C-alpha cells in the first residue's frame, strides 16, 4: 500500500500576497511612527514649559511671603553661567539635550512694556545632539559652533515685565512673558512678532493687551504691548 506524504508550506502566490501586505503596512506605519516621534519632542518641550511656568508662580508666592510684604513679583534675570537657571529651577532634566542661556536686554531686544526693558533667559531643546563646546551666542543665533542639527529644536523665552497695573501700583515685575516656539531651522530664535514661528507654541504674557482667551484687552499696558508671540 502506498502512503501519500502531505507537505505544508506557502505557495508562490501566498508569499507574494504577504510581501504586498507587508509593503503596504510599512508605507502606512513608518511615516506615522516618525510623526509620533516628532510629536514626542513637542510633548517634552511643553512639559519643560509647564515646569518653568509652575516654578515662576512658586517663586512669586515665595517672594510675597519672605521679602516683598505680600506682593507677588516675578524673578529678574541675573548674569549667571550657562544652565544655572535650569539647575536651580528644574534640577532633574535632560542636561544633554537642554541648554539655558541668558541675554541682556540689548542683546535680546526685549520690549520695555510699561517698565524698563529686561534681560531674558532662553531655554533651548536640541534632542538630536549635545550642545557643543564653543562660544555661546550672545544674541538669538544658536551659533553654528554650538548646534548644527536643527531638526525638532524648540526654545522657551522668559523675561519679567511691568504692565499698567504694576506701574499704577508701583510694583515692578508684577507679570511675565513665557513662550514656547519650534525653531524653523534657520539656526536662530525669533523673539519678535515679525517673523515668529507659530508651530507647537504656547505662551503666557501679562503685557500683550490680551486676556486669557486671546481677546483684546487694551487696558493691560499703558505703552507698547508685547508682540513676541
C-alpha positions in Angstrom: 0.0 0.0 0.0 1.3 3.4 -0.9 1.1 6.3 1.6 0.9 9.9 0.4 3.0 12.4 2.3 1.4 15.8 2.8 3.7 18.8 2.6 2.9 22.1 4.2 4.2 25.4 3.0 3.4 28.6 1.3 2.6 28.8 -2.4 4.3 31.5 -4.5 1.0 33.4 -4.7 0.7 33.4 -0.9 4.3 34.7 -0.5 3.6 37.5 -2.9 0.4 38.4 -1.1 2.3 38.5 2.2 5.0 40.7 0.7 2.4 43.1 -0.7 0.7 43.3 2.7 4.0 44.0 4.5 4.8 46.7 1.9 1.5 48.4 2.5 1.9 48.3 6.3 5.4 49.7 6.0 4.2 52.5 3.8 1.5 53.4 6.3 3.2 52.8 9.6 6.7 54.1 9.1 5.7 57.8 8.4 3.2 57.5 11.2 5.9 56.3 13.6 8.1 59.2 12.5 5.2 61.6 13.2 4.7 60.1 16.6 8.4 60.5 17.4 8.3 64.2 16.4 5.2 64.7 18.5 7.1 63.3 21.5 9.7 66.0 21.2 6.9 68.6 21.2 5.5 67.0 24.4 8.9 67.1 26.1 9.2 70.8 25.3 5.7 71.5 26.6 6.4 69.7 29.8 9.5 71.8 30.3 7.4 74.9 29.6 4.9 73.8 32.2 7.6 73.1 34.8 9.2 76.5 34.3 5.8 78.3 34.5 4.9 76.5 37.7 8.3 77.4 39.2 7.8 81.1 38.3 4.4 81.2 40.2 6.0 79.4 43.1 8.9 82.0 43.2 6.4 84.8 43.1 4.5 83.3 46.0 7.7 82.8 48.0 8.7 86.4 47.3 5.4 87.6 48.7 5.8 85.6 51.8 9.5 86.2 52.6 10.6 89.6 51.4 8.0 91.6 49.4 5.5 92.2 52.1 2.7 90.2 50.5 3.4 91.5 47.0 4.0 88.8 44.3 6.8 89.7 41.9 8.5 87.5 39.3 12.2 86.9 39.2 14.5 89.2 37.2 17.3 87.8 35.1 20.8 87.9 36.6 24.1 87.3 34.7 24.9 83.6 35.5 26.7 80.7 34.0 25.2 78.5 31.3 22.4 76.2 32.6 22.4 77.9 36.1 18.7 78.6 36.0 17.9 75.1 34.7 20.0 73.6 37.6 18.3 75.9 40.1 14.7 75.8 38.9 14.3 72.4 37.4 17.2 70.3 38.7 16.0 66.9 37.3 16.2 67.4 33.5 17.9 66.0 30.4 21.1 68.1 30.7 22.5 66.6 27.4 19.6 68.0 25.3 18.5 71.1 27.2 20.7 74.3 27.3 19.8 77.5 29.0 21.4 80.9 28.2 20.6 84.5 29.1 20.8 87.6 27.1 20.9 91.3 28.1 18.0 93.5 27.2 20.1 95.0 24.4 21.2 91.5 23.1 17.6 90.2 23.2 15.8 93.4 22.2 13.1 92.8 24.8 10.2 95.3 24.7 10.1 97.7 27.7 6.2 97.4 28.1 5.5 99.8 31.0 8.8 99.5 32.7 12.4 99.1 31.8 13.5 96.5 29.2 14.5 93.3 30.9 17.2 90.8 30.3 15.9 87.4 29.1 16.5 83.7 29.7 16.0 81.3 26.9 16.0 77.5 27.2 16.9 75.5 24.1 15.8 71.9 23.5 18.0 70.1 21.0 17.1 66.4 21.1 19.4 65.2 18.3 22.8 66.3 19.6 24.5 67.7 22.6 25.4 71.4 22.9 28.9 71.6 21.6 31.7 73.4 23.4 32.5 76.7 22.0 31.5 80.4 22.2 27.9 80.5 23.3 25.8 83.0 21.3 25.4 86.5 22.7 22.2 87.0 20.6 19.3 84.9 19.4 21.6 83.0 17.0 22.1 79.4 18.2 25.7 79.5 16.9 27.0 77.1 14.3 29.8 76.1 16.7 27.2 75.1 19.3 24.4 73.5 17.4 24.3 72.1 13.9 21.3 69.7 13.8 18.3 71.9 13.6 15.5 69.3 13.4 13.0 69.3 16.3 14.7 72.2 18.0 12.4 74.1 20.5 13.1 77.2 22.6 11.4 78.9 25.5 11.9 82.6 26.2 11.3 84.2 29.6 11.5 87.7 31.0 9.6 89.6 33.8 7.6 92.7 32.9 5.7 95.5 34.5 2.3 96.2 33.0 -0.2 99.0 33.6 -1.5 97.6 36.8 2.0 97.1 38.2 3.0 100.6 37.1 0.0 102.2 38.8 0.6 100.2 42.0 4.4 100.9 42.0 5.2 97.2 41.7 7.9 96.2 39.3 7.9 92.8 37.6 4.3 92.1 38.5 3.9 89.9 35.4 6.0 87.9 33.0 6.4 86.7 29.4 6.9 83.0 28.8 6.7 81.5 25.3 7.5 78.2 23.6 8.3 78.0 19.9 9.6 75.4 17.5 12.6 76.6 15.5 12.1 77.0 11.8 15.5 75.6 11.0 17.3 78.9 10.4 19.7 78.5 13.4 18.1 81.5 15.1 15.4 82.0 17.7 12.8 84.6 16.8 11.8 86.8 19.7 9.7 89.5 18.0 6.4 89.3 16.3 7.6 90.0 12.8 8.9 86.5 12.0 7.7 84.3 14.8 7.3 80.6 14.2 3.9 79.5 15.5 4.2 75.7 15.2 3.9 73.9 18.6 3.8 77.1 20.6 2.1 78.0 23.9 2.7 81.2 25.9 1.7 83.3 28.8 2.2 87.1 28.6 0.9 89.7 31.1 1.8 92.6 28.8 0.3 91.9 25.3 -3.1 93.7 25.7 -5.0 90.4 25.5 -6.9 88.4 28.1 -6.6 84.7 28.7 -8.9 83.9 25.8 -6.7 85.8 23.4 -9.2 88.7 23.1 -8.2 92.3 23.1 -7.8 93.9 26.5 -6.4 97.3 25.7 -6.0 98.4 29.3 -3.4 95.9 30.2 -0.5 98.1 29.2 0.0 101.9 29.0 2.7 102.0 26.4 3.6 99.5 23.6 2.2 96.0 24.1 4.4 92.9 23.7 4.3 91.2 20.3 6.6 88.4 21.0 4.1 85.6 20.2 
